[in-house]
């Protein structure tokens, strides 16, 4: 899965000067972001976001990379309540 980041702030045509696009640009200016996160942040469809990313790529301000590993959310979902088991099995002192 790919992640995207801005290498520079683009001059956008009027069609892209909306809040949804500004949100995506802001997120990509902070670091690499997967497509799904851009879709959630903007509220736009996946296809519209892909077209926008293609526009940024043509302008030469978009960097892409393959996602490094499994997202933290998926790691935690694979081990539900692991943090709770560690907490419960810890040493307890009796209450008086």
C-alpha positions in Angstrom: 0.0 0.0 0.0 1.3 3.4 -0.9 1.8 6.5 1.2 2.0 10.1 0.0 3.8 13.2 1.1 4.2 16.7 -0.3 7.7 17.8 -1.4 6.5 21.4 -1.9 3.3 23.4 -1.6 1.5 23.6 -5.0 -0.4 26.4 -6.6 -3.9 25.0 -7.0 -6.4 25.8 -9.7 -9.7 27.2 -8.6 -11.4 23.8 -8.8 -9.1 22.5 -6.0 -9.3 25.5 -3.7 -11.8 23.9 -1.3 -11.4 22.9 2.3 -11.3 19.1 1.5 -8.2 19.6 -0.7 -6.6 21.9 1.9 -7.0 19.2 4.5 -5.3 16.6 2.4 -2.4 19.0 1.6 -2.0 19.8 5.2 -1.8 16.1 6.2 0.7 15.3 3.4 2.8 18.3 4.4 3.2 16.8 7.9 4.5 13.3 6.7 3.6 10.3 4.7 -0.1 9.5 4.7 -1.9 6.4 3.2 -4.8 6.9 0.7 -7.4 5.7 3.2 -6.5 8.4 5.7 -6.7 11.1 2.9 -10.2 9.8 2.0 -11.3 10.0 5.6 -9.8 13.4 6.3 -11.2 15.0 3.1 -14.6 13.3 3.0 -14.1 12.9 -0.8 -14.4 9.6 -2.7 -11.4 7.4 -3.3 -11.5 8.1 -7.0 -11.5 11.9 -6.5 -8.6 11.7 -4.1 -6.7 9.5 -6.6 -7.3 12.1 -9.4 -6.0 14.9 -7.0 -2.9 12.8 -6.2 -2.3 12.3 -9.9 -2.5 16.1 -10.4 0.0 16.7 -7.7 2.3 14.0 -9.2 2.2 15.8 -12.6 3.1 19.1 -10.9 6.1 17.3 -9.3 5.2 18.1 -5.7 4.2 14.5 -4.6 6.5 11.9 -3.1 5.3 8.2 -2.9 6.5 5.2 -1.0 5.4 1.8 -0.1 4.0 1.4 3.4 6.8 0.2 5.7 4.8 -2.3 7.8 1.6 -3.2 9.4 -0.3 -0.3 10.8 -0.5 -0.1 14.6 -4.3 -0.4 14.6 -4.1 -3.7 12.8 -1.4 -4.9 15.2 -3.6 -4.1 18.2 -6.7 -5.7 16.6 -4.7 -8.9 16.2 -4.0 -8.9 20.0 -7.3 -7.7 21.6 -7.0 -6.7 25.2 -3.3 -7.6 25.5 -2.8 -4.5 27.5 -5.5 -5.5 29.9 -4.1 -9.0 30.4 -0.7 -7.5 31.3 -2.4 -5.1 33.8 -4.5 -7.8 35.5 -1.7 -10.4 35.8 0.6 -7.9 37.5 1.5 -8.0 41.2 -1.3 -6.9 43.4 -1.2 -5.7 47.0 -4.2 -6.7 49.2 -6.6 -3.9 50.2 -7.4 -3.3 53.8 
